[in-house]
Amino acid sequence: MTQIADGLARVRARIRAAEEQYGRPEGSVELLAVSKTKPAAAVREALAAGQTAFGENYVQDARDKQEALGPGDARWHFIGPLQSNKTKLVAPHFDWVHSVEREKIARRLSEQRPSNLPPLNVCIQVNVSDESSKSGLQPAAVPTLAHAVADLPNLHLRGLMCIPAPAEDFDAQRAPFRQLRELQEQLVREGLRLDTLSMGMSVDLEAAIAEGSTMVRVGTDIFGARD
Ligand SMILES: *Cc1c(COP(=O)(O)O)cnc(C)c1O
């Protein structure tokens, strides 16, 4: 087995174990392999090991890999900070954007999504740690944006995403994930049809799965440390 195939197998086993431990149905948590800064060859290895969903933070880095790989099974998720001058590259070349936090960006993505493609799947990034250094929308502002995004024709609002601040222990890791789940539940009560909680990374995926994550975003434990 290659190192990447080995990393994927280990992360999949962790996801399965956490699903079982926290009473989640088997297969209810999807793995997004975060390939940011890694070469196209690394993505190719992961594809050969059956991984199809890839997360990228930098538009040009991702486009280079997409060009190198050509059409195929890979599904691309944009998970990094998104400036308005980059939306026209993201809208046609990704399947998902996890990091929407402004209506202006959402409008541009909807306007720039080619009409021959299905709607772009979108999550709203929420600042659950209340740290000024971390991006994401304040929880109180999320409902207004969520309803606005849900009304845009070429976007499909799927759910919420967060990147909590590092936490000391398992219970502390769970707290922000619980907050994101409760916010999602509130939006569902308000009539939005959401099915995605994008939460959990290499260090805290078990805590995220315990709190209802449906998609964990894992880079380091699959591809190794980034420079
Ligand atoms: C880099 C990154 C990840 C993956 O982090 P690891 O610690 O390498 O697993 C997940 N989500 C986002 C938004 C990231 O930028």
The ligand as a Gaussian input file, in Angstrom:
#p B3LYP/6-31G(d) Opt

LIG

0 1
 C       -6.274000      22.474000       6.076000
 C       -7.718000      22.361000       6.375000
 C       -8.271000      21.153000       6.841000
 C       -7.468000      19.903000       7.106000
 O       -6.679000      20.063000       8.246000
 P       -5.759000      18.877000       8.798000
 O       -5.437000      19.315000      10.166000
 O       -4.576000      18.798000       7.895000
 O       -6.570000      17.620000       8.773000
 C       -9.638000      21.109000       7.046000
 N      -10.421000      22.194000       6.824000
 C       -9.922000      23.355000       6.379000
 C      -10.844000      24.494000       6.145000
 C       -8.561000      23.478000       6.171000
 O       -8.080000      24.652000       5.745000

